């Protein structure tokens, strides 16, 4: 009997054991990559990369990752298929399933990724939607595991309750980390995600004052105040978030061991200062590198049948 197709649409699609297993595999892959040891498990396999939004990290890490694993990736630009416009999402999923072994999607609407997964006969990976960014959360988890155990770690998100915050919230709930967000009223995380966290027995503390929020933080995280698609709100958001900048003054309220991260790209001088982003306390570029390794682990798990978390 064939196993059901697994997807990574939401961070909640993976268990704590699977997340830790993926990180173990990603760390092994990192050692192999740095040592020049080849691994061609995905030879003759193809990943379709569906992009509605541009990206540096997502395209390079998935495309390089497939190449390093012996496979091939096809970049489908926004104008190539116009998913949901020229052709329904379901039909795109059915067609791609006849030609490739996996689909990666970076979309505006989470419904598009969910629709691809619903109708595809091959694994679908959410490489960013308006609701979640699970690959980024996994890269953060790997960066944390390089320094300490996940369980018991306190992650404090300073800024907008956006897609990255949502996936980190779920990651924390699944793996036993504490999650706090400091944001202005009206920019809190989605109630749908907060309810999911409660179902997973996680917590989501919302604190108005960032100085109070980071007081016992182990990890301080931030992201841009206006994401792609929110450009019309830029000035409104800049005013709303002006006191939620991650800077040296804020770090003086945090423990000395606390580290800082950002999913990148960063708007230096807005949500984070260059002084902090370029400091020894910042792990954002470690996390960015981890996108390559952890996504390779996800590809091996979903497309290559690699066991994790057993």
N, C-alpha and C positions, 0 to 999 in steps of 0.2 A: 504493500500500500504506500502510495506517494505521500511524503510529508506535506502539510500545508505550506504555501508560500509565506515566508516571513518578510515584513517590511519594517522600515524605520520612518514612520510618519510623525510619531510623537515620541518624546523621551520616555513616556510611560509604556512604550512597546517592549522595552527591555527590563529585565529584573535586576535586582542588586547583584546577584551572582553573575549574570551576563555582562553587566557593566564592568565589574571588576575583572572578569575574564577577558573582555575586550581590551582593557587597559594593560593587563599582563601581556597579551599578544602584541599590542601596539609597542610596548617597551622592548620586546624581543625584536620586532621589526625595525625599530629605531637602531638597535645595536647592529643588526645585519646590514642596514642601509649605510650606516657610518663606516662599517668595515668592508663595504663593497661585496658583500655576500649576496649572490642572486637568489631570488625566489620567484619562480614562474608558474605558480599554482593556477593562475587564471589565463594560461595560454589558450588561444583560440576563442576567448570570451570577449564580448563587446558590451560596453556601457554607453547607453544613450544619455547625453547630458542636455536636459531641456532648460534653457535659460529665458526667463522673462526679465530678470534684473541682471545688470552687469556685475562682475566680481573679479578681483585679483586672486584672493586666497582660494575661493571655491573652485574656480576653473583650473588653476595651476595644480592644486593639491589632488583633485580627483583625476585629472588627465595624467599627471605624473605618476600618481599612485597606480593607475591601471597599467601604465607602461612598465613600471618597476615590477609589477606582478605578472608580467608576460602577456597582458591583455591589450585591448585597444579601446579608446574612448572617442565618441563622435560628439562634437560640439554643435548643438542646434541653437542658433541665435534667435532672439525674439522675433525677427521677421521671417525666419525659415518656415515655421509651422503655424504661428499665430494660434496657439492652442486655445480652444474654446471659441474661436472666431471663424477661421477657415473650416475647422473640423471640431466636432464635439470631443471633450476630454476622453470620454469612454472609447471613441473610435481611435483616437491617438494611442491610447493604452493597448487596445487590441492589436493594432498594426505593429507597434513597436515590439510587442510580445512575440510576434512571429519572426523577428529579425535579430533581436539582441537578448542578452542574458540578464540585463539589469537596466533600470531607469533611475537616473538622478534628476531631481527637479528643483529649481530655484525660482519660485513664483511669487506673485503678489498675493493671491488668495490661497489660504490653507485648503479651501474646498477643491482647488485644482489638484493639489498633491493627494488629498484624500480620495478624489475621484480616480486618479491614476491607479492608486493602490487597490481600489475597489474593483477595477475592471482589468487590471494587468494580470498576466499569468507568470510574471517574473517579479523579483523583488524591486520595490520602489524605495528610494532614499530621499528624505526631505532635506535638501541642502539650504533651506530657508523658505519660510512662508510668513505671512503677516501674523500668524499665531505662535509659531515655534521655530527654533533653530537648534535641533538636537545635536548636530555634529559639533557645533560650537561648545555646547555644554559638555560633551564627551572630551573635547580637547582641554577644557578647563579641568575636568576631573583628573585627566592624566597629569597635568601640571601640578595639581594639588598632591596627587599620589607620589610624585617625585619628591615631595617634601614632608608628607605626613599621611596618616590614614584618613580616609574620607569620613568615616563615622565619627561624629563628635565635632567636626570642623564647623566653624560659624562663618558663613558667607553673607556679606552685607552688600547689597546692590544699591548704589547711589545714583538715582536718575529715573528715567521713564520705565514704567512697568510694561515693557514691550516684549517682542517675541523671544529675544535672548533671555530676558528676565524670566519669562514663562518656562523655558526649558531648564534653566538653572534651578528654578523653584522645584520642578518635578524631579530633577536629578537629586536635589537635597532630600526631598521626601522619600525617594526610593532608597537612597544609600545611607540614611541616618545622619545627614548633616542638618544644621540649623540654617534657616534662611530668614533674613530681615531685608526689607526694602525701605529706603528713605526717599520719598518723592512728594511733590506738591499734591494737594487735593485735586482730584479729577484725572490724575495720571497713574492711578493704582493699577496693579495687574488685573487681568480679566477675572471676573467672578467664576467663569467656567473652569479656569485653571486653578483658582483658589479652592474650588469645591473638589477638584480632582486631587489636589494635595491633601485635603482633609481625608478623602477616601483612602489615600495611601498612608494616613497617619502622620503626615508631615505638618509643619507649621509655616505660616507666613505672617511674620510680625511686620506691621506697617508703622514706621516712626517718622514723624514730621521733621525733626531736627537731625541733620546728618551727623553733627558732632556727638549726639547721644547715641545714634545708631551704631557708629563705628567703635564705641568705647571698648567692647570686648570682641572685636572682629579678628578673625584669622586671615580672611581674604576680603578685600574691598574691590568691588567690581563696578565698572561704569560702561556706558555706551553713549552714542550720539543722542542729542536731545530731539532731533528730527530725522527720522529714517527716510529712505527712498520712498517716494509717494506722498510724503508729508511736507514737501517743500513750501506749500502755501501757508503752512503753520509755523514757519521758521522763526519769525520775529515774535509771535505770541509765545512760543515755547522757550525762546531765549530769555524772555522776561520772566516766565514762570519758573525756570530752572536756574536762575542766576546764582542762587545761594547753594546749589547742589554740585558745585565744581569740586573735583578731587584735586586738591592742591596740598602744599606743605602745611598750611595752617590746619586743614582737616586731619592730616596724618598725625599732627601733634596730639589729637584726641584719641588716637588709636594705639593699641599696644605696639611696642617696638618690633615685635616679630611679624606683625601683619604685613602681608604682601598685597600688591595692587595688580589688577589686570583689566583688560579692555579687549573687546572682540575685534577691533580695527575694521575699517580705517577710523582714525581718531581725528577730531576737530581740535587741534591743539589750541589751547587758550580758551576753549569753551568748557566742555564737560571734564577735561583733564588738562593740566598744564604740561608743557614740555619738560619742566624740571622734574615732575613726578614720572612721566612716561619714559624718560631716558635714565631714570635712577636705578640703583641696584635693587630697590624694593619692587620694581615692576617686572612682572612675568609675562607681559602681553606678547612678546615676541617668541618666548618659549611656547606659549599657548598656540600662537600662529603656526609654528613648526609642527606642533602636535596634530594640527588638522591633517597633515599628510599621513602621519603614522596611525592615528586612530581611525581615519577613514579607510586606510588599507585594511585594518583589522575588521572593520564593518563589511568591506567588500569580500574579504575572505570568509567571513561568517555567513553572509547572505548569499553570495554567488559561488563561493568555493567549497561550501560544506564544512568549513573548519569548526571544530567544537570549541566552545568557550563556556566558562562557568560550570563545568561538570564537577 
